[in-house]
Amino acid sequence: MDIVEKSNIFYKSKIMLLTLQKYNDIFHLYKYIKCDETH
């Protein structure tokens, strides 16, 4: 594996992690709002 390929994989996994985090935040916000409605 060359350096370019390595950094490419690292970059992709970083973006994937950030995307997952974003979706996680949105999901928690959604759950929070849903719970708020039921009270």
Biotite code that builds the C-alpha atoms (Angstrom):
import biotite.structure as struc

atoms = struc.array([
    struc.Atom([0.000, 0.000, 0.000], chain_id="A", res_id=1, res_name="MET", atom_name="CA", element="C"),
    struc.Atom([1.401, 3.381, -0.929], chain_id="A", res_id=2, res_name="ASP", atom_name="CA", element="C"),
    struc.Atom([1.137, 6.601, 1.054], chain_id="A", res_id=3, res_name="ILE", atom_name="CA", element="C"),
    struc.Atom([-1.565, 8.134, -1.134], chain_id="A", res_id=4, res_name="VAL", atom_name="CA", element="C"),
    struc.Atom([-3.795, 5.102, -0.675], chain_id="A", res_id=5, res_name="GLU", atom_name="CA", element="C"),
    struc.Atom([-3.220, 5.118, 3.073], chain_id="A", res_id=6, res_name="LYS", atom_name="CA", element="C"),
    struc.Atom([-4.123, 8.782, 3.466], chain_id="A", res_id=7, res_name="SER", atom_name="CA", element="C"),
    struc.Atom([-7.150, 8.272, 1.218], chain_id="A", res_id=8, res_name="ASN", atom_name="CA", element="C"),
    struc.Atom([-8.465, 5.509, 3.470], chain_id="A", res_id=9, res_name="ILE", atom_name="CA", element="C"),
    struc.Atom([-7.802, 7.637, 6.537], chain_id="A", res_id=10, res_name="PHE", atom_name="CA", element="C"),
    struc.Atom([-9.638, 10.565, 4.953], chain_id="A", res_id=11, res_name="TYR", atom_name="CA", element="C"),
    struc.Atom([-12.640, 8.419, 4.050], chain_id="A", res_id=12, res_name="LYS", atom_name="CA", element="C"),
    struc.Atom([-12.901, 6.878, 7.500], chain_id="A", res_id=13, res_name="SER", atom_name="CA", element="C"),
    struc.Atom([-12.647, 10.331, 9.061], chain_id="A", res_id=14, res_name="LYS", atom_name="CA", element="C"),
    struc.Atom([-15.524, 11.595, 6.926], chain_id="A", res_id=15, res_name="ILE", atom_name="CA", element="C"),
    struc.Atom([-17.520, 8.479, 7.765], chain_id="A", res_id=16, res_name="MET", atom_name="CA", element="C"),
    struc.Atom([-16.993, 9.063, 11.476], chain_id="A", res_id=17, res_name="LEU", atom_name="CA", element="C"),
    struc.Atom([-18.038, 12.692, 11.199], chain_id="A", res_id=18, res_name="LEU", atom_name="CA", element="C"),
    struc.Atom([-21.149, 11.697, 9.262], chain_id="A", res_id=19, res_name="THR", atom_name="CA", element="C"),
    struc.Atom([-22.053, 9.071, 11.850], chain_id="A", res_id=20, res_name="LEU", atom_name="CA", element="C"),
    struc.Atom([-21.594, 11.607, 14.614], chain_id="A", res_id=21, res_name="GLN", atom_name="CA", element="C"),
    struc.Atom([-23.837, 14.072, 12.825], chain_id="A", res_id=22, res_name="LYS", atom_name="CA", element="C"),
    struc.Atom([-26.567, 11.480, 12.347], chain_id="A", res_id=23, res_name="TYR", atom_name="CA", element="C"),
    struc.Atom([-26.198, 10.465, 15.978], chain_id="A", res_id=24, res_name="ASN", atom_name="CA", element="C"),
    struc.Atom([-26.707, 14.059, 17.100], chain_id="A", res_id=25, res_name="ASP", atom_name="CA", element="C"),
    struc.Atom([-29.758, 14.428, 14.868], chain_id="A", res_id=26, res_name="ILE", atom_name="CA", element="C"),
    struc.Atom([-31.168, 11.157, 16.176], chain_id="A", res_id=27, res_name="PHE", atom_name="CA", element="C"),
    struc.Atom([-30.751, 12.228, 19.802], chain_id="A", res_id=28, res_name="HIS", atom_name="CA", element="C"),
    struc.Atom([-32.328, 15.584, 19.071], chain_id="A", res_id=29, res_name="LEU", atom_name="CA", element="C"),
    struc.Atom([-35.240, 13.843, 17.392], chain_id="A", res_id=30, res_name="TYR", atom_name="CA", element="C"),
    struc.Atom([-35.707, 11.499, 20.365], chain_id="A", res_id=31, res_name="LYS", atom_name="CA", element="C"),
    struc.Atom([-35.528, 14.445, 22.744], chain_id="A", res_id=32, res_name="TYR", atom_name="CA", element="C"),
    struc.Atom([-38.224, 16.313, 20.832], chain_id="A", res_id=33, res_name="ILE", atom_name="CA", element="C"),
    struc.Atom([-40.408, 13.195, 20.647], chain_id="A", res_id=34, res_name="LYS", atom_name="CA", element="C"),
    struc.Atom([-40.081, 12.642, 24.389], chain_id="A", res_id=35, res_name="CYS", atom_name="CA", element="C"),
    struc.Atom([-40.898, 16.283, 24.973], chain_id="A", res_id=36, res_name="ASP", atom_name="CA", element="C"),
    struc.Atom([-44.178, 15.932, 23.067], chain_id="A", res_id=37, res_name="GLU", atom_name="CA", element="C"),
    struc.Atom([-45.386, 13.004, 25.145], chain_id="A", res_id=38, res_name="THR", atom_name="CA", element="C"),
    struc.Atom([-45.088, 14.847, 28.464], chain_id="A", res_id=39, res_name="HIS", atom_name="CA", element="C"),
])
